[in-house]
Amino acid sequence: MGATAGHFPEAATATTAQAVVDLGAIAHNARVLAQAAGTPWMAVVKADAYGHGILPVATTCLRAGATWLGVAQLAEALHLRALLDADGVARPAGDVPTPLTPRTLTWITPVLTAAEAAAPGSPLRQALDAELDLSVSTLSQLEAIAAAAQAQGQAARIHLKVDTGMSRAGAVAQDLAPLAVAARQAQDAGLVQVVGLWSHLSRADELTSGSTEEHLRRFQDGERVLAEAGLRPQFRHLAATGGLLWHPAARLDLVRLGIGLYGLSPNPATATSAELGLRPAMRLESRLLQVKQIPAGQAVSYGGTWTASTDRWVGLVPVGYADGIPRAAASLGPVWVAGQRTQVIGKVCMDQFVIDLGPVDANTEPPVPPVPPAQAGDRVILWGDPNALPGVPTADDWATACGTINYEIVTRLGVRVPRSYAPGATKEEQV
Ligand SMILES: *Cc1c(COP(=O)(O)O)cnc(C)c1O
């Protein structure tokens, strides 16, 4: 197990909490999902691989067969390319990406004027330099990319994005035809290569909404519009984890996998992680800093929102909302300590929260000093994999407690929490 850069490396030795990421679980999840997909797949590693650490996750996924990497922002893609270069992962060559020479797609294409895009060192020229694939939803994005390509003397690889019903990025039906014609002209001029047509599903985590079928119809309309402009892109892609799992028709040429790789379900109400055969890869743990008794009637934390009903043992956990623990977890967030489930009591502070350790048993005969149920230094697990360690809460439990989704629980984990890596830890090692 080793801490990695990107967070506060020195914190690994003076740590108050750590996220232990099981790369063996990620490789397992990749195999399960890739087998279900039966198509090439992209490892979506945006937002520092959903909080798990971009380089270890990306290289694990490449070893597990990913031929594409996906990130949202251009800055993330450039950062990832630099890490891969330093790690010796080859740059893409030719039209068929492989795990050794993966393609990287980034989909938040910055808004630049043609002059800004053509300027030396512009973000889009850096993107060309890094051999990234770029998403294009609008004519102005296309113009900026073409200007950068002209200045760079290198054709840009682009994926045209059609809006199939999410109403987020992408060209709506009436805008796609002029975009496709302009892209064809830029391709004929040697400035771009239209390698992809793509979109994103808005309700793929639901089985029977009818939404995904509508997305697919609009996607096929988009294919026809491109064909009329003489464009037949090699990579048509629409599905993320939910689409892959629950809407096989959406798999097309490539699937973009995020949450499932991390062992979490896109929608636990549709199927849980365990039902999908996935293993949650992140365990967030800390250590009790202090254990003490408080008397019945004593309030806990800011605002005194929780009051002890009896004489009570409480424990102090040194992570807080600055580390990504949601304040919405007040008096709800589940934790596991000393072999038991308990929970946050009172408000979550910036750097710490308090947990309940149960009533003080004062009615022993003969009277003996009460024994605390846990001690300073005991490990506290906020979330992990209950199959590896029975009883531990999951990111899904935290999501339910906080009124959010598992994606947000893991992704919001802060930079003060060092990530360390367990290469396929066994059950014994994890206890
Ligand atoms: C985040 C994202 C994905 C991955 O989605 P998951 O539900 O995590 O699998 C795929 N495509 C796009 C465009 C995304 O933004």
The ligand as a MOL file (V3000), in Angstrom:
LIG
                    3D

  0  0  0     0  0            999 V3000
M  V30 BEGIN CTAB
M  V30 COUNTS 15 15 0 0 0
M  V30 BEGIN ATOM
M  V30 1 C -19.6890 11.0230 -16.2500 0
M  V30 2 C -20.0230 10.6210 -17.6130 0
M  V30 3 C -20.0340 9.2710 -18.0000 0
M  V30 4 C -19.9050 8.1400 -17.0140 0
M  V30 5 O -21.1740 7.9380 -16.4120 0
M  V30 6 P -21.4190 6.7960 -15.3140 0
M  V30 7 O -22.8720 6.8780 -15.0230 0
M  V30 8 O -20.5770 7.1860 -14.1450 0
M  V30 9 O -20.9940 5.5090 -15.9140 0
M  V30 10 C -20.2010 8.9830 -19.3240 0
M  V30 11 N -20.3790 9.9560 -20.2410 0
M  V30 12 C -20.4190 11.2510 -19.9060 0
M  V30 13 C -20.6360 12.2720 -20.9480 0
M  V30 14 C -20.2510 11.6390 -18.5940 0
M  V30 15 O -20.3060 12.9300 -18.2690 0
M  V30 END ATOM
M  V30 BEGIN BOND
M  V30 1 1 1 2
M  V30 2 1 2 3
M  V30 3 2 2 14
M  V30 4 1 3 4
M  V30 5 2 3 10
M  V30 6 1 4 5
M  V30 7 1 5 6
M  V30 8 2 6 7
M  V30 9 1 6 8
M  V30 10 1 6 9
M  V30 11 1 10 11
M  V30 12 2 11 12
M  V30 13 1 12 13
M  V30 14 1 12 14
M  V30 15 1 14 15
M  V30 END BOND
M  V30 END CTAB
M  END
